């Protein structure tokens, strides 16, 4: 299944400044693995050392957070939209 993926600004150095890419797979994890094949180094931005999503990375499938569905095993369909959003740290100055 071909899925459109939104790439946030901090990750665009890996994708050649592209803000949207497409990848093929049956689950969110398949899609992320496909992105790694196309753009080596991408998985180091998204996964921790145990190949798990750290708490500061949120992934949305059609505007729904994947942890609310089936996590990385969430099924995707052709035409779905995925967004990978890193949490931003903030504070007062």
C-alpha positions as CSV (number, residue, x, y, z in Angstrom):
1,X,0.0,0.0,0.0
2,X,1.4,3.4,-1.0
3,X,1.2,6.0,1.9
4,X,2.0,9.7,1.9
5,X,4.3,10.7,4.8
6,X,4.7,14.2,6.2
7,X,8.4,14.8,7.2
8,X,8.9,17.5,9.8
9,X,11.7,20.1,9.3
10,X,14.2,18.5,11.7
11,X,14.2,15.3,9.7
12,X,14.3,16.8,6.2
13,X,18.1,16.7,6.0
14,X,17.8,13.0,5.5
15,X,15.1,13.3,2.8
16,X,16.8,16.0,0.7
17,X,14.5,18.8,2.1
18,X,11.3,17.0,1.0
19,X,8.4,17.7,3.3
20,X,6.3,14.8,1.8
21,X,7.5,11.4,0.6
22,X,5.7,8.2,-0.1
23,X,6.5,4.6,0.9
24,X,5.0,1.2,0.6
25,X,4.0,-1.3,3.3
26,X,1.1,-3.0,5.1
27,X,1.8,-1.6,8.6
28,X,3.2,1.6,10.0
29,X,6.4,-0.3,10.9
30,X,6.7,-1.5,7.3
31,X,6.3,2.1,6.1
32,X,9.1,3.3,8.5
33,X,11.3,0.4,7.3
34,X,10.6,1.4,3.7
35,X,11.6,5.0,4.5
36,X,14.9,3.7,5.9
37,X,15.6,1.8,2.7
38,X,14.9,5.0,0.6
39,X,16.7,7.4,3.0
40,X,19.4,5.6,5.0
41,X,19.8,7.0,8.5
42,X,16.1,7.9,8.9
43,X,15.4,5.1,11.4
44,X,18.1,6.6,13.8
45,X,15.9,9.7,14.0
46,X,12.7,7.8,14.8
47,X,13.7,4.7,16.8
48,X,15.7,4.1,19.9
49,X,18.5,1.5,20.2
50,X,15.8,-1.3,20.8
51,X,14.0,-0.3,17.6
52,X,11.1,1.2,19.6
53,X,9.5,4.6,19.3
54,X,10.8,6.9,22.1
55,X,8.2,9.0,23.9
56,X,9.2,12.2,22.1
57,X,8.2,10.8,18.6
58,X,4.5,10.8,17.8
59,X,3.2,9.2,14.6
60,X,-0.3,10.0,13.3
61,X,-2.2,7.9,10.7
62,X,-5.0,10.0,9.1
63,X,-4.8,12.4,12.1
64,X,-5.1,9.6,14.8
65,X,-2.1,8.8,17.0
66,X,-1.0,5.3,16.3
67,X,-0.7,4.4,20.0
68,X,-4.5,4.7,20.1
69,X,-4.8,2.1,17.4
70,X,-2.3,-0.8,17.2
71,X,1.0,1.1,17.5
72,X,3.6,0.1,14.9
73,X,1.4,-2.8,13.8
74,X,-1.3,-0.4,12.8
75,X,-2.5,-1.5,9.3
76,X,-2.3,1.1,6.5
77,X,-4.2,1.4,3.2
78,X,-3.3,2.9,-0.1
79,X,-3.9,6.7,0.1
80,X,-3.5,6.9,3.9
81,X,-1.5,9.8,5.3
82,X,1.2,9.4,8.0
83,X,2.8,12.2,9.9
84,X,5.9,11.8,12.0
85,X,6.1,14.5,14.7
86,X,8.9,15.0,17.2
87,X,7.9,16.6,20.4
88,X,9.5,20.0,20.9
89,X,11.0,21.0,24.2
90,X,10.2,24.4,25.5
91,X,10.4,26.7,28.5
92,X,10.5,30.3,29.6
93,X,13.4,32.6,28.9
